[in-house]
């Protein structure tokens, strides 16, 4: 695949007092002085980095992450350091596992100080709100776990001092630290159970060489594919290697692709989608579209990625584009491994751009295109003979936020409500987490990922001249044995594969 033009990106902003300076720095050795300030460069820095550092003096200051470190902020109060002191943030690879009663909802970082601060330092971490929602929680319930730098066993939980919603998809959590730590944002897993009749589901664990990373999951002709991340053997910092693991549904041994080197594990969290077409698996990373052939070397074509979804024999790569000065989703159609030029998505008729602020979007395959979830609306896009067009836009009222969409034009909002193709709540539907849907059926997780629910529609249209809205006709549930599920994919009419909070794959027969 050819290389796209690299967009401008800044890795971090350094703030001290009332002065503000923007620093563009090299890929791995990022270091600058807050007290002295640093000049702004017109050269575009790399999109990735495994670590960044700053020197903060007695007057205090802040490091504000960009790129792979977007959402990371380290704020040092005045007189916390006696003099100029280096502060370093490193992307942790491979990510450590939180305690079994918790689940990660964002990348992990190590924060270290060249000298221990005499005052508490404030650290803010990014939160993937869709992952939190899959466990039936939101950004306000996120905690932070920490352990001694380099340790991964004895975790201590900190309740958040402050949480915030940033762009409808990404949130943040802020805590205070007394010294350097390994940090991870997560949620406490609930002990909810199914309501009513909810027999245990039959589950089979699929083999994995090691736990999956993140929440990316895609169906293949013979099973499922997911992502795995490992530390780079050639780098002792936060650099990483990314693989696609294909697990056959019959329980036979999984296969692992060749490694794609990435500079930071946080570049792949959250993954912006995973799709397999023929002999190539495509993964959406923050920095671009990664292609993993069954044989051969993986490649990365750079562009700011919002989502990746399969469209027939092609892949729709949704990127951040520009239309009349507004940030809008654009589509690059990938056919036979070659990506087209970007086509901005604009509303049919008016030609008005679909402006966005989100850094990633929910997406699902459609009948002849795909369904895209902007934070405040659902967008149906058609792809016909390579021509990309917006067929329908379903706005949401109030402060509802789209968290997931399905192939049959349903969506789930941040509060877990299932909504039909008109944006209206489906009455009597239970609160859902991860979900997939086609035809007159939706399958979702409930009870914080500890049950699977199958919902069917009556398929009856109140108006004979309009398509039938999704109206609930029946609900069947089954309890998930073991750890709760964060993602699911339909593999057969009566079975799904789920990814649990420990990164393991299990196949479930539906009730």
C-alpha positions in Angstrom: 0.0 0.0 0.0 1.3 3.5 -0.8 2.2 6.0 1.8 -0.2 8.8 2.4 0.9 12.4 3.1 1.7 12.8 6.8 -0.5 15.4 8.5 0.8 17.8 11.0 0.6 16.7 14.6 2.0 17.9 17.9 3.1 15.4 20.5 2.6 17.6 23.5 2.1 21.1 24.8 4.2 22.4 27.7 2.6 24.9 29.9 4.2 26.9 32.7 2.4 29.8 34.5 0.8 32.0 31.9 3.2 31.2 29.0 2.4 28.5 26.5 4.8 26.9 24.0 4.2 24.2 21.5 7.1 21.8 21.0 7.7 19.5 18.1 10.1 16.8 18.9 11.7 13.6 17.6 10.1 10.2 17.7 11.6 8.5 20.8 13.9 10.9 22.6 11.4 13.7 23.5 12.8 16.2 25.9 12.4 19.9 26.5 12.6 22.5 29.2 9.4 24.0 30.6 11.1 26.7 32.5 13.1 27.9 29.6 10.3 27.4 27.0 10.9 26.0 23.5 10.5 27.5 20.1 7.7 26.3 17.8 8.9 24.5 14.7 7.1 24.4 11.4 8.4 20.8 10.7 5.7 18.1 11.3 6.8 15.7 14.0 6.1 12.0 13.7 2.6 10.8 14.5 3.9 8.4 17.1 6.3 8.3 20.1 7.0 5.8 22.8 7.6 8.4 25.5 7.8 12.2 26.1 9.6 14.2 28.8 9.8 17.7 30.1 11.9 19.5 32.7 9.8 21.3 35.3 11.3 23.7 37.8 10.3 25.0 41.2 7.7 27.2 39.7 5.7 24.2 38.6 4.2 23.5 35.2 2.3 20.9 33.0 3.0 18.4 30.3 0.1 17.9 28.0 0.2 14.9 25.7 -0.6 14.9 22.0 -0.7 12.1 19.4 -0.3 8.8 21.0 -0.4 10.6 24.4 -3.6 12.6 23.7 -5.5 13.0 27.0 -2.4 12.6 29.2 -1.7 15.6 31.4 0.9 15.8 34.2 0.5 18.9 36.4 3.1 19.8 39.0 2.3 22.4 41.6 4.8 25.2 42.5 7.5 24.1 44.9 6.9 20.4 44.4 10.5 20.2 43.0 13.5 22.0 44.5 14.9 22.7 41.1 14.7 21.6 37.4 13.5 18.0 37.4 12.8 15.6 34.5 9.2 14.2 34.2 8.7 11.3 31.8 5.6 9.6 30.5 6.0 6.2 28.7 3.4 4.1 26.9 3.5 0.7 28.6 4.0 -2.3 26.3 2.6 -4.8 26.6 -0.1 -3.5 28.8 -0.3 -5.1 32.3 -3.5 -6.8 33.4 -5.6 -5.1 36.1 -6.9 -7.1 39.0 -9.4 -9.7 38.0 -12.3 -7.7 39.4 -11.5 -4.7 37.1 -11.2 -4.1 33.4 -9.1 -1.6 31.5 -10.9 1.3 29.7 -7.8 3.0 28.3 -4.1 2.6 27.6 -1.5 2.3 30.4 1.3 4.7 31.1 4.3 4.9 33.3 4.9 8.4 35.0 8.3 8.9 36.5 10.1 11.8 38.2 13.9 12.2 38.3 13.4 13.3 41.9 10.4 12.6 44.2 8.0 15.6 44.4 7.3 17.1 47.8 3.7 17.8 46.8 1.1 15.7 45.2 1.2 15.7 41.4 -2.0 15.7 39.3 -2.1 13.1 36.5 -4.9 12.9 33.9 -5.4 9.7 31.8 -7.7 9.2 28.7 -10.7 7.0 28.9 -12.4 5.1 26.1 -16.1 5.7 27.0 -17.4 3.0 24.6 -15.4 0.4 26.5 -16.7 1.6 29.8 -20.2 1.5 28.3 -19.8 -2.1 27.3 -19.4 -2.9 31.0 -22.6 -0.9 31.8 -20.6 2.1 33.2 -19.7 5.6 32.1 -16.7 8.0 32.5 -18.0 9.1 35.9 -17.5 5.6 37.3 -13.9 5.2 36.1 -11.1 4.6 38.6 -7.3 4.5 38.3 -5.1 1.6 39.4 -1.5 2.1 40.1 1.5 0.0 41.1 5.2 0.7 41.7 6.9 1.6 38.4 7.9 -1.6 36.8 5.6 -3.8 38.9 2.4 -5.4 37.6 1.1 -7.5 40.5 0.2 -5.4 43.6 -2.3 -2.9 42.4 -3.8 -0.1 44.5 -7.0 1.6 43.4 -7.5 5.3 43.5 -11.0 6.8 43.2 -11.0 9.6 40.7 -10.6 13.1 41.9 -12.2 14.4 38.7 -13.7 12.9 35.6 -14.7 14.6 32.4 -16.3 14.0 28.9 -14.1 15.4 26.2 -15.6 14.7 22.7 -18.5 12.3 23.2 -16.2 9.3 22.7 -13.1 10.0 24.8 -13.3 10.9 28.5 -10.7 11.6 31.1 -9.9 10.7 34.7 -7.6 12.7 37.1 -5.9 11.5 40.2 -3.1 12.7 42.5 0.3 10.9 42.8 3.0 11.1 45.4 5.7 9.5 43.3 6.3 7.7 40.0 3.9 4.9 39.1 2.5 2.6 36.5 -1.1 3.8 35.9 -4.2 2.4 34.2 -7.7 3.7 33.9 -10.4 1.0 34.5 -13.8 0.2 35.9 -14.8 -2.1 38.8 -16.6 -5.1 37.3 -20.1 -5.5 38.7 -21.7 -8.7 39.9 -25.0 -8.1 38.1 -27.0 -11.1 37.0 -29.7 -11.7 34.4 -33.2 -10.7 35.2 -35.8 -13.5 35.0 -35.0 -16.8 33.4 -31.4 -16.8 32.4 -29.8 -20.2 32.1 -26.0 -20.5 31.8 -24.8 -20.4 28.2 -22.6 -23.2 26.7 -19.2 -21.6 26.2 -16.0 -22.9 24.5 -12.7 -21.1 24.9 -10.8 -20.4 21.6 -7.0 -20.9 21.7 -4.9 -17.7 21.8 -1.1 -17.5 21.9 -1.6 -14.7 24.5 -4.5 -12.4 25.5 -6.0 -10.1 22.9 -5.4 -6.4 23.2 -8.2 -3.8 23.3 -11.7 -4.5 21.9 -11.1 -5.1 18.2 -12.9 -8.2 16.9 -13.9 -9.3 13.4 -15.5 -12.3 11.9 -13.7 -14.3 9.2 -14.7 -17.1 6.9 -13.6 -19.7 9.5 -13.7 -17.9 12.8 -12.6 -14.6 14.2 -9.7 -12.2 14.2 -8.4 -9.9 16.9 -5.3 -7.9 17.8 -2.4 -8.8 19.9 0.4 -6.5 21.1 3.8 -7.2 22.5 6.9 -5.3 23.4 9.5 -4.7 20.7 12.6 -6.8 21.2 14.7 -4.0 19.7 13.5 -1.2 22.0 13.5 -1.1 25.8 11.1 1.8 25.9 7.4 1.9 25.0 7.7 0.8 21.4 5.5 -2.2 20.4 4.7 -4.8 17.8 1.2 -5.4 16.7 -0.2 -8.6 15.3 -3.5 -10.0 14.0 -4.5 -13.3 15.5 -6.9 -15.5 13.6 -8.8 -18.1 15.7 -10.8 -20.8 13.9 -14.2 -21.3 15.3 -13.7 -25.1 15.5 -11.2 -24.6 18.3 -8.1 -25.5 16.3 -4.8 -23.6 16.8 -4.8 -19.9 16.1 -2.4 -18.3 13.6 -0.5 -15.0 14.1 0.5 -12.5 11.5 3.9 -11.0 11.1 4.6 -8.0 13.4 3.9 -4.4 12.5 6.2 -2.2 14.6 4.4 0.8 16.2 6.0 3.4 18.4 3.5 3.2 21.3 0.8 0.8 22.4 -1.5 3.7 22.9 -1.6 4.2 19.1 -3.7 1.1 19.0 -6.1 1.9 21.8 -8.9 2.1 21.1 -8.5 0.3 17.7 -10.7 2.0 15.1 -12.1 -1.2 13.7 -10.9 -4.5 12.3 -12.0 -6.1 9.0 -10.8 -9.0 6.9 -11.1 -9.2 3.1 -9.6 -12.2 1.4 -6.1 -12.9 2.6 -5.6 -9.4 4.3 -6.8 -8.2 7.6 -7.1 -4.4 8.0 -6.9 -2.6 11.4 -7.7 1.0 12.0 -5.1 2.7 14.3 -4.9 6.3 15.4 -2.1 6.8 13.0 -3.5 5.1 9.9 -4.7 1.9 8.3 -2.6 -1.2 9.0 -2.7 -4.1 6.5 -1.8 -7.6 7.7 -1.4 -10.1 4.9 -1.6 -13.9 5.6 2.0 -14.0 4.3 4.4 -11.2 3.9 5.2 -8.0 5.8 2.4 -5.8 7.3 2.2 -2.1 6.2 0.8 1.1 7.5 -0.7 3.9 5.3 -0.9 7.0 7.4 -4.0 9.2 7.9 -6.0 10.2 11.0 -8.3 7.2 11.3 -11.8 7.3 12.7 -13.2 3.9 11.8 -12.6 0.8 9.5 -15.5 -1.4 8.3 -15.9 -4.0 5.6 -18.0 -3.2 2.6 -18.5 -6.3 0.4 -15.1 -7.2 -1.0 -13.7 -3.8 -0.1 -12.9 -1.9 3.1 -14.2 1.6 4.0 -11.5 3.5 5.8 -13.1 6.5 7.5 -10.6 9.3 8.1 -10.7 12.9 9.4 -11.1 15.1 6.4 -11.7 18.8 5.7 -14.6 20.4 3.9 -14.9 24.2 3.7 -12.7 24.6 6.8 -14.7 22.1 8.9 -13.5 18.8 10.3 -15.6 16.1 8.7 -15.5 12.3 8.3 -14.2 11.3 4.9 -14.0 7.8 3.2 -11.1 6.2 1.5 -12.3 3.0 -0.2 -9.6 0.2 -0.1 -10.0 -2.2 -3.0 -7.4 -4.9 -3.7 -5.2 -3.4 -1.1 -5.1 0.1 -2.7 -6.7 3.1 -0.9 -8.6 5.7 -3.0 -8.5 9.5 -2.5 -10.6 10.8 0.4 -14.3 11.6 -0.3 -15.7 13.9 2.4 -19.2 12.9 3.7 -21.7 15.6 3.2 -25.5 15.6 3.6 -27.4 14.7 0.5 -29.3 17.7 -1.1 -27.9 20.4 1.0 -24.2 19.5 0.6 -23.7 20.5 4.2 -20.6 18.8 5.8 -21.1 16.3 8.7 -18.8 18.1 11.1 -17.3 16.1 13.9 -15.0 16.6 16.9 -14.7 12.9 17.9 -11.4 11.0 17.6 -13.0 7.7 16.7 -16.4 6.5 15.5 -18.6 3.4 15.7 -19.2 1.7 12.4 -21.0 -1.5 11.1 -21.3 -3.1 7.6 -24.6 -2.2 5.8 -26.6 -3.7 3.0 -24.8 -1.8 0.2 -22.4 0.3 2.3 -22.0 0.9 6.0 -23.6 2.6 9.0 -21.6 5.2 10.9 -22.2 6.5 14.4 -21.3 10.2 14.9 -21.6 11.2 18.5 -25.0 12.9 17.9 -26.4 11.1 14.9 -26.4 7.9 12.9 -25.4 8.1 9.2 -26.2 5.5 6.5 -23.7 5.6 3.7 -24.1 3.7 0.4 -21.2 2.5 -1.8 -22.2 1.7 -5.3 -19.6 0.9 -8.0 -17.1 3.0 -6.0 -19.4 5.9 -5.6 -19.8 7.0 -2.0 -23.0 8.9 -0.9 -24.8 9.7 2.4 -28.3 8.0 2.1 -29.8 8.9 5.5 -28.9 10.9 8.6 -30.8 10.0 11.9 -30.2 12.8 14.5 -30.5 12.1 18.2 -32.3 14.5 20.5 -31.2 16.0 23.8 -27.8 15.0 25.1 -27.9 11.4 23.9 -24.6 10.1 22.4 -24.2 7.2 19.9 -22.0 4.5 21.4 -22.6 1.6 18.9 -24.4 0.9 15.6 -25.6 -2.2 13.8 -25.9 -3.5 10.3 -29.7 -3.2 10.5 -29.6 0.5 11.3 -30.1 0.3 15.0 -28.0 2.1 17.6 -27.2 2.1 21.3 -26.8 5.3 23.1 -24.4 6.0 26.1 -27.1 5.0 28.6 -27.5 1.6 27.0 -30.8 2.3 25.3 -31.5 0.6 22.0 -32.9 2.9 19.4 -34.5 2.2 16.0 -33.7 3.7 12.6 -35.7 6.8 13.5 -33.6 7.4 16.6 -36.5 6.4 18.9 -36.0 4.2 22.0 -37.1 0.6 21.5 -39.6 0.1 24.2 -39.0 -2.7 26.8 -35.5 -3.3 25.6 -33.0 -4.0 28.4 -29.9 -1.8 28.8 -27.2 -3.2 26.4 -23.5 -3.0 26.1 -21.7 -4.5 23.0 -24.1 -5.4 20.3 -24.5 -6.8 16.7 -27.6 -6.9 14.6 -28.9 -8.0 11.2 -32.4 -8.5 9.8 -35.0 -8.5 12.5 -32.6 -9.5 15.3 -30.1 -7.9 17.6 -27.7 -9.7 20.0 -26.2 -7.7 22.8 -24.5 -8.0 26.1 -26.4 -7.0 29.3 -25.8 -6.9 33.1 -22.4 -5.4 32.7 -21.3 -8.0 30.1 -22.4 -11.0 32.2 -25.3 -12.0 30.0 -26.2 -12.3 26.3 -29.6 -11.1 25.1 -31.2 -11.9 21.8 -33.9 -9.4 20.7 -36.3 -10.0 17.8 -38.6 -7.5 16.1 -42.2 -8.1 15.1 -41.4 -6.6 11.6 -44.8 -4.9 11.4 -45.0 -1.5 9.9 -47.5 0.9 11.4 -47.6 2.7 8.0 -47.7 0.3 4.9 -45.7 2.9 2.9 -42.8 2.9 5.3 -40.3 0.3 6.3 -41.1 -1.6 9.5 -39.4 0.0 12.6 -37.7 -2.3 15.0 -40.4 -3.1 17.6 -39.6 -5.7 20.3 -41.4 -9.0 19.9 -39.3 -11.3 22.1 -36.3 -11.4 24.4 -34.3 -14.4 25.4 -31.3 -14.3 27.7 -28.5 -16.5 29.0 -25.8 -15.9 31.6 -22.1 -15.7 30.6 -19.9 -18.0 32.7 -16.6 -16.5 33.9 -15.5 -13.0 33.2 -17.8 -10.4 31.5 -17.7 -9.6 27.8 -16.5 -6.3 26.3 -17.0 -7.2 22.6 -19.0 -9.7 20.5 -19.2 -10.8 16.9 -21.8 -13.0 15.2 -20.2 -16.1 13.7 -23.2 -18.4 13.0 -27.0 -18.1 13.2 -27.0 -19.6 16.7 -23.5 -18.6 18.0 -21.4 -15.5 18.8 -17.8 -15.2 19.8 -17.1 -12.8 22.7 -13.9 -11.1 24.0 -13.8 -11.0 27.8 -12.2 -8.5 30.2 -9.0 -10.6 30.4 -8.6 -10.6 26.6 -9.7 -14.2 26.0 -12.0 -15.4 23.2 -15.0 -17.6 23.9 -17.7 -19.0 21.6 -21.3 -19.0 23.0 -24.3 -20.9 21.8 -27.2 -18.5 21.9 -30.3 -19.3 24.1 
